[in-house]
Amino acid sequence: MRAFLKVMKALSDQNRIKIVKMLQRRPLCVCEIQAALEIAQPTVSSHLKVLEDADLVRSRKEGLWVIYSLADGKSSPYCATLLGNLTHWLENDPEIVKVLEILPFIQRETICRK
């Protein structure tokens, strides 16, 4: 039951749901997620940590950036089921639509210059 609750709690926040929906489109770095959601970088990092701890998201280092993508769902049947269902759920939700519409215009090379 502990694994189930961890996944459910991870998906109980609207910003974390938006992050998952964005990651369905393409892998993203923290600054891209921050720009899309218009929230502080520490908040984005906190949300990503919760999603990663629940095995819904994975990260990898790529040059200057840590890139986040959806996990494959193999670690848990709960992850696999919910990630699969979220592919189809909320596609017409106005908040999801808004964030997905601006996502193509957010590029890490432009907004995350170091």
N, CA, C and O of each residue as an XYZ file, in Angstrom:
456
protein
N       0.816     -1.193      0.000
C       0.000      0.000      0.000
C       0.864      1.263      0.000
O       0.449      2.289     -0.539
N       2.052      1.202      0.593
C       2.916      2.375      0.690
C       3.279      2.927     -0.696
O       3.273      4.140     -0.901
N       3.593      2.042     -1.641
C       3.950      2.484     -3.001
C       2.756      3.149     -3.687
O       2.919      4.149     -4.386
N       1.584      2.607     -3.493
C       0.363      3.178     -4.066
C       0.133      4.594     -3.527
O      -0.133      5.520     -4.294
N       0.237      4.753     -2.214
C       0.014      6.061     -1.598
C       1.049      7.089     -2.050
O       0.724      8.262     -2.237
N       2.292      6.648     -2.225
C       3.335      7.563     -2.675
C       3.021      8.114     -4.063
O       3.198      9.305     -4.316
N       2.558      7.250     -4.956
C       2.196      7.683     -6.309
C       0.980      8.602     -6.271
O       0.960      9.636     -6.939
N      -0.019      8.235     -5.505
C      -1.233      9.049     -5.421
C      -0.942     10.424     -4.821
O      -1.463     11.432     -5.297
N      -0.119     10.467     -3.788
C       0.232     11.752     -3.187
C       1.038     12.604     -4.165
O       0.857     13.820     -4.234
N       1.923     11.964     -4.914
C       2.721     12.709     -5.895
C       1.838     13.353     -6.950
O       2.160     14.428     -7.457
N       0.744     12.717     -7.279
C      -0.153     13.243     -8.312
C      -1.316     14.053     -7.728
O      -2.286     14.344     -8.428
N      -1.216     14.407     -6.472
C      -2.319     15.141     -5.829
C      -2.140     16.660     -5.879
O      -2.874     17.392     -5.216
N      -1.185     17.126     -6.648
C      -0.928     18.556     -6.768
C      -1.077     18.980     -8.226
O      -0.579     18.303     -9.125
N      -1.757     20.095     -8.460
C      -2.014     20.512     -9.842
C      -0.739     20.842    -10.607
O      -0.669     20.579    -11.807
N       0.268     21.406     -9.956
C       1.512     21.691    -10.669
C       2.257     20.417    -11.037
O       2.888     20.351    -12.092
N       2.191     19.410    -10.184
C       2.844     18.137    -10.521
C       2.122     17.447    -11.665
O       2.757     16.802    -12.500
N       0.812     17.574    -11.714
C       0.065     17.026    -12.862
C       0.482     17.757    -14.134
O       0.691     17.125    -15.169
N       0.603     19.071    -14.067
C       1.031     19.846    -15.237
C       2.433     19.428    -15.684
O       2.703     19.318    -16.880
N       3.309     19.199    -14.729
C       4.663     18.754    -15.068
C       4.617     17.413    -15.802
O       5.291     17.237    -16.817
N       3.835     16.485    -15.301
C       3.709     15.179    -15.966
C       3.161     15.367    -17.381
O       3.666     14.758    -18.324
N       2.146     16.193    -17.536
C       1.561     16.427    -18.867
C       2.589     17.061    -19.805
O       2.629     16.723    -20.988
N       3.420     17.973    -19.297
C       4.454     18.574    -20.135
C       5.516     17.541    -20.517
O       5.995     17.516    -21.651
N       5.872     16.697    -19.558
C       6.883     15.678    -19.840
C       6.375     14.606    -20.797
O       7.168     13.868    -21.381
N       5.069     14.518    -20.958
C       4.526     13.616    -21.988
C       4.895     14.120    -23.372
O       4.994     13.336    -24.316
N       5.099     15.429    -23.499
C       5.430     16.027    -24.789
C       6.907     15.905    -25.125
O       7.283     15.569    -26.249
N       7.760     16.194    -24.096
C       9.206     16.126    -24.320
C       9.939     16.250    -22.991
O       9.386     16.776    -22.025
N      11.173     15.771    -22.934
C      11.984     15.967    -21.733
C      12.248     17.460    -21.528
O      12.367     18.214    -22.493
N      12.336     17.877    -20.264
C      12.500     19.290    -19.932
C      13.488     19.473    -18.798
O      13.675     18.585    -17.966
N      14.122     20.647    -18.776
C      14.955     20.995    -17.634
C      14.125     21.848    -16.672
O      13.017     22.271    -17.002
N      14.668     22.093    -15.494
C      13.951     22.854    -14.464
C      13.567     24.236    -14.974
O      12.449     24.691    -14.737
N      14.482     24.912    -15.673
C      14.178     26.282    -16.106
C      13.045     26.313    -17.129
O      12.283     27.279    -17.160
N      12.915     25.289    -17.960
C      11.798     25.230    -18.902
C      10.474     25.028    -18.166
O       9.469     25.659    -18.494
N      10.483     24.157    -17.183
C       9.274     23.921    -16.387
C       8.914     25.178    -15.615
O       7.744     25.553    -15.532
N       9.914     25.821    -15.055
C       9.699     27.067    -14.311
C       9.075     28.124    -15.212
O       8.133     28.803    -14.803
N       9.579     28.273    -16.417
C       9.044     29.270    -17.348
C       7.606     28.945    -17.741
O       6.771     29.845    -17.831
N       7.316     27.685    -17.971
C       5.963     27.293    -18.387
C       4.948     27.480    -17.271
O       3.830     27.932    -17.518
N       5.327     27.137    -16.046
C       4.389     27.207    -14.924
C       4.404     28.555    -14.210
O       3.503     28.866    -13.431
N       5.438     29.352    -14.485
C       5.589     30.658    -13.842
C       5.600     30.538    -12.315
O       4.889     31.253    -11.608
N       6.433     29.608    -11.832
C       6.626     29.430    -10.396
C       8.126     29.434    -10.110
O       8.931     29.291    -11.031
N       8.498     29.593     -8.873
C       9.903     29.703     -8.473
C      10.669     28.402     -8.712
O      10.106     27.309     -8.648
N      11.958     28.545     -8.988
C      12.818     27.392     -9.248
C      12.850     26.412     -8.080
O      12.774     25.206     -8.316
N      12.960     26.871     -6.828
C      12.938     25.893     -5.727
C      11.628     25.105     -5.652
O      11.626     23.933     -5.277
N      10.530     25.744     -6.006
C       9.229     25.057     -6.017
C       9.202     23.983     -7.086
O       8.726     22.873     -6.843
N       9.711     24.306     -8.274
C       9.785     23.316     -9.356
C      10.650     22.145     -8.923
O      10.267     20.988     -9.100
N      11.810     22.435     -8.360
C      12.711     21.370     -7.908
C      12.053     20.488     -6.855
O      12.227     19.270     -6.863
N      11.303     21.097     -5.958
C      10.586     20.334     -4.930
C       9.548     19.408     -5.557
O       9.438     18.243     -5.176
N       8.787     19.928     -6.517
C       7.796     19.096     -7.205
C       8.467     17.939     -7.944
O       7.977     16.811     -7.914
N       9.587     18.222     -8.605
C      10.292     17.172     -9.341
C      10.837     16.109     -8.394
O      10.846     14.925     -8.730
N      11.285     16.519     -7.230
C      11.777     15.557     -6.233
C      10.660     14.612     -5.796
O      10.881     13.407     -5.675
N       9.463     15.151     -5.559
C       8.323     14.320     -5.160
C       7.993     13.330     -6.282
O       7.774     12.147     -6.023
N       7.958     13.813     -7.513
C       7.643     12.941     -8.655
C       8.726     11.880     -8.859
O       8.427     10.731     -9.184
N       9.982     12.276     -8.665
C      11.084     11.321     -8.820
C      11.063     10.271     -7.706
O      11.304      9.092     -7.963
N      10.779     10.687     -6.486
C      10.701      9.751     -5.367
C       9.575      8.736     -5.551
O       9.653      7.617     -5.043
N       8.541      9.125     -6.271
C       7.420      8.217     -6.545
C       7.661      7.383     -7.802
O       6.787      6.626     -8.222
N       8.843      7.520     -8.401
C       9.224      6.782     -9.619
C       8.371      7.133    -10.833
O       8.200      6.313    -11.736
N       7.840      8.349    -10.853
C       7.060      8.815    -12.004
C       7.933      9.570    -13.000
O       7.606      9.661    -14.183
N       9.045     10.110    -12.510
C       9.938     10.933    -13.312
C      11.368     10.460    -13.078
O      11.705      9.970    -11.999
N      12.189     10.610    -14.084
C      13.616     10.293    -13.934
C      14.419     11.488    -14.437
O      13.903     12.332    -15.169
N      15.670     11.547    -14.040
C      16.528     12.654    -14.452
C      17.842     12.118    -14.990
O      18.271     11.009    -14.672
N      18.471     12.955    -15.828
C      19.799     12.634    -16.346
C      20.545     13.940    -16.585
O      19.934     14.962    -16.896
N      21.815     13.907    -16.446
C      22.657     15.082    -16.664
C      22.977     15.163    -18.150
O      23.349     14.168    -18.772
N      22.827     16.358    -18.710
C      23.120     16.596    -20.127
C      23.817     17.949    -20.238
O      23.156     18.986    -20.304
N      25.131     17.941    -20.257
C      25.871     19.195    -20.299
C      25.606     20.013    -19.051
O      25.826     19.545    -17.934
N      25.132     21.234    -19.242
C      24.846     22.135    -18.123
C      23.537     21.822    -17.417
O      23.289     22.317    -16.318
N      22.712     21.017    -18.033
C      21.349     20.838    -17.538
C      21.098     19.448    -16.956
O      21.740     18.467    -17.330
N      20.152     19.401    -16.036
C      19.571     18.139    -15.595
C      18.237     18.058    -16.323
O      17.379     18.928    -16.175
N      18.078     17.006    -17.106
C      16.893     16.841    -17.942
C      15.962     15.832    -17.272
O      16.389     14.758    -16.851
N      14.694     16.194    -17.182
C      13.678     15.337    -16.583
C      12.792     14.768    -17.680
O      12.449     15.447    -18.648
N      12.436     13.510    -17.502
C      11.516     12.838    -18.427
C      10.651     11.887    -17.618
O      10.937     11.597    -16.457
N       9.597     11.410    -18.245
C       8.732     10.448    -17.559
C       9.458      9.133    -17.402
O      10.208      8.719    -18.285
N       9.238      8.483    -16.291
C       9.781      7.147    -16.067
C       9.019      6.162    -16.953
O       7.940      6.471    -17.458
N       9.582      5.000    -17.127
C       8.932      4.000    -17.980
C       7.794      3.270    -17.278
O       7.046      2.538    -17.925
N       7.650      3.455    -15.971
C       6.558      2.833    -15.235
C       6.825      1.406    -14.813
O       5.952      0.767    -14.226
N       8.004      0.891    -15.093
C       8.319     -0.507    -14.773
C       8.523     -0.753    -13.282
O       8.451     -1.892    -12.819
N       8.778      0.314    -12.536
C       9.061      0.132    -11.115
C       7.823     -0.223    -10.305
O       7.929     -0.765     -9.205
N       6.650      0.082    -10.850
C       5.423     -0.128    -10.087
C       4.224     -0.208    -11.032
O       4.142      0.559    -11.992
N       3.305     -1.116    -10.773
C       2.096     -1.158    -11.613
C       1.259      0.111    -11.450
O       0.523      0.493    -12.360
N       1.373      0.757    -10.302
C       0.627      1.998    -10.077
C       1.175      3.113    -10.966
O       0.412      3.872    -11.564
N       2.492      3.205    -11.047
C       3.119      4.203    -11.922
C       2.725      3.958    -13.371
O       2.318      4.879    -14.081
N       2.849      2.726    -13.796
C       2.540      2.392    -15.189
C       1.090      2.713    -15.525
O       0.809      3.301    -16.570
N       0.192      2.339    -14.667
C      -1.232      2.567    -14.923
C      -1.574      4.044    -14.943
O      -2.254      4.516    -15.854
N      -1.108      4.771    -13.945
C      -1.446      6.190    -13.881
C      -0.772      6.993    -14.982
O      -1.393      7.890    -15.552
N       0.488      6.692    -15.295
C       1.137      7.393    -16.401
C       0.439      7.088    -17.721
O       0.277      7.971    -18.564
N       0.026      5.837    -17.896
C      -0.709      5.467    -19.111
C      -2.039      6.191    -19.210
O      -2.393      6.703    -20.272
N      -2.772      6.237    -18.115
C      -4.073      6.912    -18.127
C      -3.935      8.417    -18.277
O      -4.754      9.050    -18.944
N      -2.915      8.997    -17.669
C      -2.726     10.442    -17.773
C      -2.419     10.883    -19.202
O      -2.556     12.061    -19.533
N      -2.010      9.955    -20.035
C      -1.806     10.278    -21.440
C      -3.101     10.774    -22.062
O      -3.084     11.636    -22.941
N      -4.210     10.235    -21.612
C      -5.517     10.573    -22.187
C      -6.334     11.515    -21.314
O      -7.211     12.221    -21.810
N      -6.051     11.526    -20.034
C      -6.825     12.352    -19.109
C      -6.404     13.806    -19.189
O      -5.243     14.105    -19.469
N      -7.333     14.703    -18.947
C      -7.117     16.146    -18.776
C      -6.645     16.876    -20.035
O      -6.210     18.023    -19.943
N      -6.719     16.254    -21.181
C      -6.257     16.892    -22.417
C      -7.049     18.148    -22.757
O      -6.531     19.033    -23.440
N      -8.284     18.244    -22.300
C      -9.108     19.415    -22.587
C      -9.248     20.365    -21.409
O      -9.993     21.341    -21.489
N      -8.552     20.097    -20.329
C      -8.597     20.978    -19.170
C      -7.946     22.312    -19.551
O      -6.839     22.318    -20.091
N      -8.609     23.434    -19.282
C      -8.072     24.739    -19.699
C      -6.660     25.035    -19.186
O      -5.850     25.604    -19.918
N      -6.356     24.662    -17.953
C      -5.016     24.920    -17.416
C      -3.957     24.072    -18.126
O      -2.852     24.544    -18.392
N      -4.297     22.844    -18.423
C      -3.370     21.962    -19.144
C      -3.186     22.465    -20.570
O      -2.062     22.540    -21.067
N      -4.274     22.802    -21.215
C      -4.206     23.316    -22.586
C      -3.302     24.543    -22.638
O      -2.461     24.654    -23.530
N      -3.465     25.460    -21.696
C      -2.675     26.693    -21.664
C      -1.182     26.398    -21.575
O      -0.391     26.944    -22.344
N      -0.802     25.545    -20.648
C       0.621     25.262    -20.453
C       1.202     24.484    -21.640
O       2.361     24.688    -22.003
N       0.413     23.601    -22.241
C       0.905     22.841    -23.393
C       1.011     23.700    -24.650
O       1.825     23.413    -25.527
N       0.197     24.747    -24.744
C       0.267     25.645    -25.903
C       1.539     26.479    -25.895
O       2.091     26.766    -26.957
N       2.015     26.873    -24.719
C       3.221     27.696    -24.671
C       4.503     26.869    -24.663
O       5.584     27.397    -24.922
N       4.390     25.597    -24.372
C       5.568     24.734    -24.253
C       6.469     24.744    -25.490
O       7.689     24.781    -25.332
N       5.932     24.713    -26.710
C       6.835     24.722    -27.876
C       7.693     25.983    -27.997
O       8.716     25.970    -28.682
N       7.294     27.048    -27.349
C       8.031     28.309    -27.440
C       9.069     28.473    -26.335
O       9.783     29.475    -26.292
N       9.148     27.503    -25.455
C      10.101     27.549    -24.349
C      11.248     26.597    -24.672
O      11.062     25.384    -24.769
N      12.432     27.170    -24.836
C      13.619     26.389    -25.180
C      14.730     26.692    -24.185
O      15.047     27.856    -23.941
N      15.311     25.666    -23.618
C      16.328     25.853    -22.573
C      17.530     26.656    -23.052
O      18.120     27.400    -22.269
N      17.902     26.522    -24.317
C      19.061     27.246    -24.829
C      18.848     28.759    -24.768
O      19.812     29.518    -24.663
N      17.610     29.191    -24.833
C      17.288     30.613    -24.790
C      17.107     31.123    -23.365
O      17.621     32.185    -23.014
N      16.380     30.373    -22.548
C      16.022     30.894    -21.216
C      17.007     30.507    -20.118
O      16.976     31.102    -19.040
N      17.865     29.544    -20.354
C      18.737     29.045    -19.280
C      20.203     29.354    -19.541
O      21.075     28.591    -19.124
N      20.485     30.431    -20.205
C      21.887     30.771    -20.500
C      22.671     30.927    -19.215
O      22.234     31.588    -18.273
N      23.828     30.312    -19.195
C      24.689     30.362    -17.995
C      25.876     31.258    -18.272
O      26.726     31.443    -17.402
